[in-house]
Amino acid sequence: MARRFALALVATLALLLGAFLVMRSLRAPKSGAPAAPAPRPTAVVPPTPIPARNVTLFFESKAGDGVLHPEARDVPAASDDVAFLRSVAAGVVEGPRSEDLMRPLPDGWTLRGAYLLRDGVAVLDLAPPHAPAPPEAPASGTAAAPAAPAPPAYVRWQAGGHEEDTAVQAFAVTVGKNMTGVTRVVLLVAGEPADTLAGHVDLAHPIAPDFTRAAEETPRPAQAAPPTPTPTAEPTATPSPAPVKTPRQTKPPPRPKGETT
């Protein structure tokens, strides 16, 4: 009985040892197995460039000729007419990039929004710069009820009639030239209807573009740089070869008659 138990125990141990060896051989890497592929870096895909659309903006010249001169400009291509109107009007507010032209509005003015109405009316909402806030009054000993916030104050544009009329027509002519369906332009100030921008031009009614003030010329590029002259090599004088004198051949004297060679 003890012998049988010993044999069964030896057999069990042999089976366990064999199973352990088999599991170890399965876990060990095989010599001929291919190595795991190394991780490859992810390729960086550059962003897709936004397509541009060429427009023509109109600004007054520094020469003071009273004419609106065209300037070519690339703006992002818009998905609809309202977005395109906003891009064109924002370019006018930004001003020209050529040093020969002038901005229609002073620094600090921005475009709050642009809208299209029926019957070919475009609405441009302009915002003048904010006026500096007044100094706060010193606090008194008694607590007072908080005052309602005052509406923002804006800096009034101090300009003459010609400057204001030119600014209004810069918007009207530019929008009318780039959007054939627009025939009139309404200008708002800070989201509200305005009687005027600087006290001279009546904005109570839509403004029709005066195309007679637009110069009929090729739009100048926004950033025109003079071409760099290409250096040319100066021609060098090449000496002409000296003429080679060849010996002059003389005719042999005539032989006397009857002489043979």
Secondary structure, DSSP 8 states (H G I E B T S, - for coil): -HHHHHHHHHHHHHHHHHHHHHHHHHHS--TTS------------------EEEEEEEEEBTT--S-EEEEEEEEE--SSHHHHHHHHHHHHHH--SSTTB--SS-TT-EEEEEEEEGGGEEEEEEE--B----------SS-----------B------HHHHHHHHHHHHHHHHHH-TT--EEEEEETTEE-S-SSSSS--SS-B---GGGB--S--B-TT---------------------------------TT---
